C-alpha cells in the first residue's frame, strides 16, 4: 500500500486502515500529519513522542494524535501495529488534544474484520458504515491524559512517590492509606478522582513502566520481573525516541496477517511482546 494514506481533499474515503509490520530499528523524524491518527500496537506496547510528552500504549489502549500535532517515533524491536488515519474534516468532533484512548470491543472487531479482508480504504457502502462506527468509537472512547497519570494532591502525591521509589512493593492499599492517616476507602476514592483509575490499576501500570526503565540499566529479565512484580510474563524491548535519526532504507515489509506493505517506520515504541495483543 502507499506509504501515506490517500486522504487528500476530494477523496471519498472516510478513513484509512493500515495494519503494518516493521523490522527493528526503524524510526521517523518529528513531523506533522494533515489527518488525525489513531495508533496502537497489536503485539505489545508502543511509545510515541508528542510535543514534550511521551505516550505509552499497551494492548487495548491507543494513542490519538489530532491533525497537525508534531510527533516523532522509533521502534527498536519488530513491531506489528495498526494506524487508523482520519481525514481532518472528520476530526472536528474528535478529541482536540493528544490522549490515550481505550479500544472498545466494537472497534477491535471492526478493525479485525478490515484486517482479515485486507480493507485499507473502506469504499463500499457496507465498509463505509463500518468506518463510521470506528470514528464514532474514537469519539466516545474513555480518554486519559497519559498512560501513567500523576497528581499534586497533598494526600495522594506522597503515596505515589513512595511507590515510584519501590514499584515492586507488595503492601496493599490499606497499608498506604494508613501512612496517610486515611481509610482505604478514602484512598481509593482519591485515586479515582485524581488519577481516573483504581489504585491497583495505577500500580500495575507503574510496574510496566519501571520494568522498561530497568531494561535500560541492563538488568536481566528475571530481575526486572522480581523487582517490579509484573503480573504476567512478558518480553521487554526498550528504546528511546530519537527524532534526529533518519528513516533506515529497508526493503518494504509485508504484514503477515493483512498482506499490506509500507516503507515507513512504525510510531516509536516501547514494545512488550504479549501473546494476546492482537485484533482477533
Secondary structure, 3 states (H helix, E strand, C coil): CCCCCCCCCCCCCCEEEEEEEECCCEEEEEECCCCEEEEEECCCCEEEEECCEEEEECCCEEEEECCCCCEEEEECCCEEEEEEEECHHHHCCCCCCCEEEECCHHHHHHHHHHHHHCCCECCCHHHHHHHHHHHHHHHHCCEECCCCCCCCCCCHHHHHHHHHHCCCCCCCHHHHHHHCCCCHHHHHHHHHHHHCCCHHHHHHHHHHHHHHHHHHCCCCHHHHHHHHCCCCCCEEECCCCCCCCCCCCCCCEECCCCCCEECCCCCCCCEEECCCCCCC
